[in-house]
Amino acid sequence: MPGFVLLARARADGDATTRLGITITKKIGGAVVRNRMRRRFHEIARMVLPDVGAAGTDYVMIGRAGGIERDFATLKAELARAIEKVAR
């Protein structure tokens, strides 16, 4: 199971900006754990979205329990694969 769930929605407002939202519930852990996970998600999105993200799309990453223990490279590959899957 991946470390997150990815939701995507194409906007029809003519703006080509790709936007990202991140949500992590308190069930995942305390504030330190949630903030670390959020920082990791921001970094992998910064690396992956410009290459494979669709223009004019809103993406929302929902953190899962296993996401904090996952290797950074694994999370990055999962995000790229999830964006390509959503684009189909």
N, CA and C atoms as a LAMMPS dump frame, in Angstrom:
ITEM: TIMESTEP
0
ITEM: NUMBER OF ATOMS
264
ITEM: BOX BOUNDS ff ff ff
-5.0000000000000000e+02 5.0000000000000000e+02
-5.0000000000000000e+02 5.0000000000000000e+02
-5.0000000000000000e+02 5.0000000000000000e+02
ITEM: ATOMS id mol type element x y z
1 1 1 N 0.857 -1.173 0
2 1 2 C 0 0 0
3 1 3 C 0.906 1.24 0
4 2 1 N 0.604 2.204 -0.872
5 2 2 C 1.445 3.412 -0.932
6 2 3 C 1.345 4.25 0.339
7 3 1 N 2.268 5.183 0.485
8 3 2 C 2.313 6.03 1.666
9 3 3 C 1.328 7.177 1.625
10 4 1 N 0.534 7.271 0.567
11 4 2 C -0.426 8.363 0.43
12 4 3 C -1.508 7.978 -0.568
13 5 1 N -2.566 8.754 -0.576
14 5 2 C -3.616 8.654 -1.581
15 5 3 C -3.55 9.948 -2.375
16 6 1 N -3.643 9.868 -3.69
17 6 2 C -3.572 11.05 -4.537
18 6 3 C -4.919 11.288 -5.19
19 7 1 N -5.422 12.508 -5.039
20 7 2 C -6.632 12.941 -5.726
21 7 3 C -6.241 14.02 -6.714
22 8 1 N -6.896 14.047 -7.856
23 8 2 C -6.59 15.058 -8.869
24 8 3 C -7.892 15.581 -9.458
25 9 1 N -7.874 16.877 -9.778
26 9 2 C -9.042 17.515 -10.382
27 9 3 C -8.559 18.562 -11.37
28 10 1 N -8.958 18.413 -12.614
29 10 2 C -8.597 19.404 -13.631
30 10 3 C -9.511 20.618 -13.48
31 11 1 N -8.894 21.793 -13.434
32 11 2 C -9.663 23.025 -13.333
33 11 3 C -9.966 23.536 -14.74
34 12 1 N -11.074 24.167 -14.904
35 12 2 C -11.456 24.72 -16.207
36 12 3 C -11.501 26.243 -16.138
37 13 1 N -10.568 26.831 -15.388
38 13 2 C -10.587 28.281 -15.227
39 13 3 C -9.576 28.998 -16.114
40 14 1 N -8.865 28.261 -16.966
41 14 2 C -7.9 28.872 -17.862
42 14 3 C -6.542 29.131 -17.246
43 15 1 N -6.376 28.87 -15.968
44 15 2 C -5.099 29.069 -15.288
45 15 3 C -4.276 27.79 -15.428
46 16 1 N -3.044 27.909 -15.917
47 16 2 C -2.203 26.734 -16.163
48 16 3 C -1.404 26.308 -14.938
49 17 1 N -1.615 26.953 -13.811
50 17 2 C -0.867 26.635 -12.601
51 17 3 C -1.27 25.271 -12.058
52 18 1 N -0.282 24.489 -11.652
53 18 2 C -0.519 23.22 -10.977
54 18 3 C -0.449 23.474 -9.48
55 19 1 N -1.501 23.104 -8.763
56 19 2 C -1.549 23.365 -7.326
57 19 3 C -1.522 22.05 -6.55
58 20 1 N -1.02 22.14 -5.314
59 20 2 C -0.878 20.964 -4.467
60 20 3 C -1.462 21.244 -3.095
61 21 1 N -2.205 20.284 -2.576
62 21 2 C -2.702 20.335 -1.213
63 21 3 C -2.27 19.068 -0.495
64 22 1 N -1.942 19.198 0.767
65 22 2 C -1.507 18.044 1.556
66 22 3 C -2.315 18.008 2.836
67 23 1 N -2.835 16.832 3.158
68 23 2 C -3.569 16.667 4.4
69 23 3 C -3.098 15.39 5.085
70 24 1 N -2.886 15.507 6.39
71 24 2 C -2.437 14.374 7.193
72 24 3 C -3.214 14.418 8.503
73 25 1 N -3.911 13.352 8.819
74 25 2 C -4.755 13.344 10.011
75 25 3 C -3.937 13.094 11.27
76 26 1 N -4.536 13.377 12.397
77 26 2 C -3.877 13.163 13.688
78 26 3 C -3.691 11.686 14.005
79 27 1 N -4.391 10.81 13.285
80 27 2 C -4.216 9.373 13.498
81 27 3 C -2.811 8.926 13.097
82 28 1 N -2.164 9.686 12.232
83 28 2 C -0.818 9.338 11.762
84 28 3 C 0.198 9.507 12.89
85 29 1 N 0.049 10.558 13.681
86 29 2 C 0.991 10.8 14.767
87 29 3 C 0.868 12.219 15.278
88 30 1 N 1.818 12.603 16.111
89 30 2 C 1.824 13.946 16.675
90 30 3 C 2.244 14.987 15.642
91 31 1 N 2.326 16.223 16.089
92 31 2 C 2.636 17.326 15.193
93 31 3 C 4.005 17.177 14.536
94 32 1 N 4.967 16.68 15.258
95 32 2 C 6.316 16.516 14.7
96 32 3 C 6.299 15.511 13.551
97 33 1 N 5.62 14.414 13.74
98 33 2 C 5.527 13.374 12.709
99 33 3 C 4.759 13.9 11.499
100 34 1 N 3.637 14.567 11.732
101 34 2 C 2.837 15.092 10.628
102 34 3 C 3.597 16.152 9.845
103 35 1 N 4.326 17.018 10.531
104 35 2 C 5.085 18.051 9.832
105 35 3 C 6.239 17.464 9.035
106 36 1 N 6.902 16.444 9.579
107 36 2 C 7.972 15.787 8.828
108 36 3 C 7.411 15.151 7.555
109 37 1 N 6.257 14.5 7.686
110 37 2 C 5.624 13.877 6.524
111 37 3 C 5.235 14.945 5.498
112 38 1 N 4.688 16.042 5.973
113 38 2 C 4.291 17.141 5.081
114 38 3 C 5.502 17.706 4.334
115 39 1 N 6.617 17.885 5.031
116 39 2 C 7.831 18.382 4.382
117 39 3 C 8.328 17.409 3.326
118 40 1 N 8.275 16.12 3.618
119 40 2 C 8.683 15.113 2.628
120 40 3 C 7.77 15.154 1.406
121 41 1 N 6.458 15.262 1.624
122 41 2 C 5.514 15.33 0.51
123 41 3 C 5.757 16.569 -0.342
124 42 1 N 6.01 17.715 0.305
125 42 2 C 6.296 18.939 -0.445
126 42 3 C 7.529 18.764 -1.327
127 43 1 N 8.551 18.143 -0.793
128 43 2 C 9.796 17.976 -1.545
129 43 3 C 9.625 17.029 -2.725
130 44 1 N 8.951 15.892 -2.521
131 44 2 C 8.776 14.984 -3.663
132 44 3 C 7.861 15.608 -4.709
133 45 1 N 6.868 16.376 -4.285
134 45 2 C 5.994 17.053 -5.249
135 45 3 C 6.777 18.112 -6.018
136 46 1 N 7.687 18.817 -5.335
137 46 2 C 8.501 19.825 -6.005
138 46 3 C 9.38 19.194 -7.085
139 47 1 N 9.812 17.965 -6.846
140 47 2 C 10.675 17.271 -7.788
141 47 3 C 9.897 16.61 -8.927
142 48 1 N 8.691 16.124 -8.661
143 48 2 C 7.962 15.31 -9.635
144 48 3 C 6.939 16.107 -10.439
145 49 1 N 6.196 17.013 -9.809
146 49 2 C 5.103 17.702 -10.498
147 49 3 C 5.517 18.473 -11.749
148 50 1 N 6.635 19.183 -11.767
149 50 2 C 6.979 19.893 -13.003
150 50 3 C 7.194 18.971 -14.2
151 51 1 N 7.616 17.741 -13.958
152 51 2 C 7.892 16.811 -15.054
153 51 3 C 6.657 16.056 -15.529
154 52 1 N 5.843 15.564 -14.603
155 52 2 C 4.729 14.703 -15.005
156 52 3 C 3.356 15.264 -14.646
157 53 1 N 3.294 16.349 -13.916
158 53 2 C 2.007 16.929 -13.533
159 53 3 C 1.339 17.634 -14.698
160 54 1 N 0.032 17.588 -14.747
161 54 2 C -0.73 18.231 -15.805
162 54 3 C -0.985 19.693 -15.449
163 55 1 N -0.853 20.565 -16.433
164 55 2 C -1.102 21.989 -16.219
165 55 3 C -2.579 22.212 -15.905
166 56 1 N -2.861 23.128 -15.003
167 56 2 C -4.236 23.455 -14.654
168 56 3 C -4.93 22.392 -13.824
169 57 1 N -4.166 21.65 -13.051
170 57 2 C -4.726 20.566 -12.247
171 57 3 C -4.421 20.803 -10.777
172 58 1 N -5.382 20.477 -9.926
173 58 2 C -5.198 20.503 -8.481
174 58 3 C -4.933 19.078 -8.018
175 59 1 N -3.872 18.887 -7.25
176 59 2 C -3.54 17.589 -6.68
177 59 3 C -3.642 17.688 -5.17
178 60 1 N -4.177 16.638 -4.548
179 60 2 C -4.257 16.561 -3.092
180 60 3 C -3.639 15.236 -2.669
181 61 1 N -2.653 15.323 -1.787
182 61 2 C -2.012 14.127 -1.236
183 61 3 C -2.543 13.925 0.176
184 62 1 N -3.085 12.753 0.435
185 62 2 C -3.599 12.399 1.753
186 62 3 C -2.643 11.384 2.356
187 63 1 N -1.975 11.763 3.436
188 63 2 C -0.974 10.903 4.063
189 63 3 C -1.573 9.66 4.676
190 64 1 N -0.905 8.528 4.464
191 64 2 C -1.298 7.254 5.042
192 64 3 C -0.321 6.872 6.138
193 65 1 N -0.686 5.9 6.945
194 65 2 C 0.112 5.526 8.108
195 65 3 C 1.521 5.069 7.742
196 66 1 N 1.703 4.378 6.645
197 66 2 C 3.021 3.871 6.283
198 66 3 C 3.905 4.878 5.581
199 67 1 N 3.419 6.067 5.338
200 67 2 C 4.165 7.049 4.555
201 67 3 C 5.402 7.596 5.221
202 68 1 N 5.421 7.66 6.527
203 68 2 C 6.564 8.266 7.218
204 68 3 C 7.759 7.311 7.255
205 69 1 N 7.517 5.999 7.243
206 69 2 C 8.613 5.045 7.278
207 69 3 C 9.172 4.728 5.902
208 70 1 N 8.481 5.126 4.847
209 70 2 C 8.903 4.794 3.492
210 70 3 C 10.169 5.535 3.093
211 71 1 N 10.934 4.882 2.253
212 71 2 C 12.128 5.479 1.686
213 71 3 C 11.724 6.641 0.769
214 72 1 N 12.549 7.691 0.753
215 72 2 C 12.251 8.886 -0.037
216 72 3 C 12.136 8.546 -1.519
217 73 1 N 13.038 7.739 -2.044
218 73 2 C 13.009 7.362 -3.456
219 73 3 C 11.746 6.56 -3.786
220 74 1 N 11.309 5.735 -2.866
221 74 2 C 10.09 4.967 -3.07
222 74 3 C 8.879 5.886 -3.143
223 75 1 N 8.796 6.856 -2.232
224 75 2 C 7.69 7.819 -2.268
225 75 3 C 7.689 8.603 -3.57
226 76 1 N 8.863 9.003 -4.02
227 76 2 C 8.977 9.758 -5.267
228 76 3 C 8.473 8.936 -6.451
229 77 1 N 8.866 7.673 -6.523
230 77 2 C 8.409 6.787 -7.596
231 77 3 C 6.905 6.549 -7.513
232 78 1 N 6.383 6.408 -6.295
233 78 2 C 4.938 6.201 -6.125
234 78 3 C 4.155 7.419 -6.591
235 79 1 N 4.668 8.62 -6.31
236 79 2 C 3.971 9.826 -6.744
237 79 3 C 3.971 9.931 -8.261
238 80 1 N 5.098 9.683 -8.9
239 80 2 C 5.162 9.738 -10.36
240 80 3 C 4.207 8.724 -10.98
241 81 1 N 4.186 7.521 -10.429
242 81 2 C 3.297 6.478 -10.945
243 81 3 C 1.822 6.857 -10.72
244 82 1 N 1.516 7.436 -9.574
245 82 2 C 0.126 7.818 -9.278
246 82 3 C -0.347 8.952 -10.187
247 83 1 N 0.528 9.913 -10.464
248 83 2 C 0.143 11.017 -11.353
249 83 3 C -0.091 10.503 -12.76
250 84 1 N 0.764 9.612 -13.231
251 84 2 C 0.566 9.036 -14.566
252 84 3 C -0.712 8.216 -14.631
253 85 1 N -1.037 7.51 -13.555
254 85 2 C -2.255 6.697 -13.518
255 85 3 C -3.498 7.585 -13.52
256 86 1 N -3.444 8.688 -12.786
257 86 2 C -4.585 9.601 -12.72
258 86 3 C -4.791 10.305 -14.064
259 87 1 N -3.691 10.55 -14.782
260 87 2 C -3.775 11.258 -16.058
261 87 3 C -4.497 10.444 -17.139
262 88 1 N -4.529 9.12 -16.997
263 88 2 C -5.193 8.28 -17.996
264 88 3 C -6.668 8.396 -17.959
